[in-house]
Amino acid sequence: MCPHSLSLHTLEHHDAFIERHIGPSVEEQQAMLEATGFQTLEDMIQRTVPASIRCDIPAELDTPRTETETLERLKAIMSQNIVKRSMIGMGFTDAITPNVILRNVLENPGWYTAYTPYQPEISQGRLEGLLTFQQMIMDLTGLELANASLLDEATAAAEAMTLCKRMSKAKHANVFIVDEQLHPQNISVIQTRAEPLGIEVVIGDVASLMAQHNYFGVVVQYPDTLGEIKDYQALIQQAHEQKALFCAAADIMALVLLKSPGDLGADVVFGSSQRFGVPMGYGGPSAAYFATRDAFKRSVPGRIIGVSVDSRGKPALRMAMQTREQHIRREKAMSNICTAQALLANMAAFYAVYHGPEGLKIIASRIHRLTNILAAGLSSKGVTIVNTHWFDTLTLELGFARDAAYERAAELGINLRKIGDTRLGITCDERTTREEIHTLWKALLGETHHLDMEALDYQLIENGTPALPASLLRENEILTHPVFNTHHSETEMLRYLKKLENKDISLAHSMIALGSCTMKLNATAEMIPVTWPELANMHPFAPREQALGYQQMIDELDQMLRAITGFDAICMQPNSGAQGEYAGLMAIRNYLRAKGEGHRNVCLIPTSAHGTNPASAAMVDMQVVLIDCDAQGNVDVEDLRNKALAHKDDLAALMITYPSTHGVFEEEIKEICAIVHECGGQVYMDGANLNAQVCISKPAEIGADVSHMNLHKTFCIPHGGGGPGMGPIGVKAHLVPHLANHPVVQVNNDNQNNTAVSAAPWGSASILSISWVYISLMGGIGLRQATEVAILSANYIANRLNEHFPVLYTGRNGRVAHECIIDLRPLKERTGITEEDVAKRLMDFGFHAPTMSFPVPGTLMIEPTESESKAELDRFIEAMVQIRQEIAAVETGEMTAEQSPLRHAPHTQADLMDANWDRVYSREQGAFPAEWLKDAKVWPSVNRIDNVYGDRNLFCACVPVEDYR
Ligand SMILES: *Cc1c(COP(=O)(O)O)cnc(C)c1O
């Protein structure tokens, strides 16, 4: 027992967190230290981390707190939020999360702790959920192809613009036409993204702008931000005559009743899926969707799930066409999306699965009917409704009476939207009731309106409902696939969700040692507050005075992150690391321009960098110049110096990951930063590896000007099977005036005119609470210990595996940082056994493979994190050693690579049941290679998947299995 936790134990509840978060006990840590040749953790730090960058535990960080105490404190903070009914609209709408989905998906570690499905054989459950999401989006949008989610609607709008730019045949056009009735945050993010790409954005009435400009694309909101529904068919035709493309941001619930934009001829349809059962969360997380024509499939942003076959010819899912993505194409990637919103896309898909097409029609029709009753009552009393058509949103013209009406509604517990000086917006949603309509009448008409809801409803039914334009009523069937027509009882739904969950490996099964991704414990105490109503049911544009709890929590997290990183300010807006990179490089770009050095556009990036780095540089129009790495995996300082000097007149930035993606603390990091500064550039530190630095060194003190923090890596937000995440950036003071702001809610008084990088002012605000809880529970002492044990665990694994698989790079004294790369290339050379064979064979042992072939092809990068016990580390090591012995059998000629269990991995129950077992090894060796598997075995639900087949025969929709065969 370490001394500080002893003292905690004296009078506190027995729920001190540190030793729950940190896997190895003090005794185990001692054994690991001995095995690695260190005396103490302090000794280890001194021998692995360069003295020049070490720091003490930041004094601003609190002492650790127990789980009880922390949750009580957060409850007290968050109960300052006043949770009113928000009928503000603008792309965020209250929803009812079906409880079966709330508890069994959103609150279930089997779903939320899984990793992005790069290893598809043990990810078929969430891949099926995402394929269902794609099918749902295709049905609702009327387009042929949908992706598996984007970060939010506003970034999807920007992606729509760049897809138009790539695919439009109007090659000389440079104008993107944006309808003035888009949600303001969509316009703002489009503006942010367009500027560095040199795209001219014109905003106004689409029809007249189309007559004036030579444009390549158009975007409208359907229904628009005021609730109006327009028939764009003629304009779409006109755009196509100009060889331009037409995009629509569409409300997913309205699409249940409305003719799809695809049927009207639109080329891209995107939007938010939040109102399909996902809480608003003060801005997120929720999933955006993106659909387009099949012809543009190679240009689609984000991930696409596709159907392929496994080695037995059985249909099997995996991520398709990854060659479009930044891992492969780097600065030429179609988009820069790594972490997306997989968990929330799955929730939206399950909402549709649970309700089915009939249930969705009932929900959408009910919302519309209540809106109609509201409107009929208001018109009958002489209130001017601005819209001629609507689905769920009315814009009222109230003149001088507006503010009083707004206040009365607020007093009665309802937030409405102020539009201009005299208008009021009201958006009905799934939670709207008859009583609420009465309340709205009361707010807008006074106590004595004498309206009779039943009579109004009856009249409306008698006369039909012309609020939806007759030409735009949906005529075709949606969601006809069996998956949407089967699981409507809770029993069926529960079993369906459990069946999918059981196909996947998550942290609920075994360690997921994904180098660079820091798959540590996502503690239950950290997750519990996310679904508290005070967090879940807040609209991001609710009045600030109703969100004091959120403000305090976010401010405190801001302070904690500043203490940890040493930066002067934090921007909480980016929804992923890649978005943080973009936001940070934009701040650099705008800073240089403000200084009159806008010509600086060269971005130095080491060859070992993550694909998002060059992709981000390209998004801000920087020129990527690659820096070599030396034989030890360090940035080649001479090469860096030469290139920085050669570009000293046009150097904008260096992007560098620290500790390096090669898993070492480079000694020269300070010198590297100094060289870049001397040559007039700024240092962007990719903070994905911050887990090796927390409370040991600070990015800002090392020399970084800006850095993102992947809160879903270092600070415990779960990976969700491929999102959500948060990538806030820390900056030094000189960059503060150039940070993102927001058009609806000012987040920073120092830069009020700046545009946004995300739809919501504080990104996915609700999950910021996860990192707040983690840091509060750990305190400075616990965080330091976590970093130490993360480094210890990596060195322990490196040390134990080194004799079996050479560790590729080490730093000072032959040590690694918090992860290590093992080199499989020599074995591959000798035996033909690949890193993929090893990755798939690990599944037979119940493990998810480490990161494959990044940053070095033919290697595995192992990051155990501090949360895994010594027993789990040993189990993983044992699996790897046994795999090494199986490779040896190929080396000695006992069997060929093709015959070996490595090549046949993973083994399924179908393999074992096969009457013609003709392998050179036993069934037992195939499926039960270790003793522990007899106690608990995760069965991959498919055999090895053929990626090439899937990409050649691209198929990205749900089809009954029989049809596919
Ligand atoms: C994870 C990672 C990123 C990207 O972060 P996302 O949150 O997935 O967008 C960038 N760089 C490195 C080194 C990473 O490991």
The ligand as an SDF file (V2000), in Angstrom:
LIG
                    3D

 15 15  0  0  0  0  0  0  0  0999 V2000
   -5.2830    8.9230  -32.1800 C   0  0  0  0  0  0  0  0  0  0  0  0
   -4.2360    9.7650  -32.8170 C   0  0  0  0  0  0  0  0  0  0  0  0
   -4.5760   10.8840  -33.5880 C   0  0  0  0  0  0  0  0  0  0  0  0
   -5.9860   11.2070  -34.0010 C   0  0  0  0  0  0  0  0  0  0  0  0
   -6.8590   11.4070  -32.9750 O   0  0  0  0  0  0  0  0  0  0  0  0
   -8.4320   11.1970  -33.1830 P   0  0  0  0  0  0  0  0  0  0  0  0
   -8.9830   11.6280  -31.9040 O   0  0  0  0  0  0  0  0  0  0  0  0
   -8.6650    9.7600  -33.4680 O   0  0  0  0  0  0  0  0  0  0  0  0
   -8.8540   12.0500  -34.3180 O   0  0  0  0  0  0  0  0  0  0  0  0
   -3.5600   11.6840  -34.0530 C   0  0  0  0  0  0  0  0  0  0  0  0
   -2.2640   11.3880  -33.8110 N   0  0  0  0  0  0  0  0  0  0  0  0
   -1.8960   10.2980  -33.0920 C   0  0  0  0  0  0  0  0  0  0  0  0
   -0.4520   10.0110  -32.8530 C   0  0  0  0  0  0  0  0  0  0  0  0
   -2.8790    9.4400  -32.5920 C   0  0  0  0  0  0  0  0  0  0  0  0
   -2.5300    8.3520  -31.9120 O   0  0  0  0  0  0  0  0  0  0  0  0
  1  2  1  0
  2  3  1  0
  2 14  2  0
  3  4  1  0
  3 10  2  0
  4  5  1  0
  5  6  1  0
  6  7  2  0
  6  8  1  0
  6  9  1  0
 10 11  1  0
 11 12  2  0
 12 13  1  0
 12 14  1  0
 14 15  1  0
M  END
$$$$
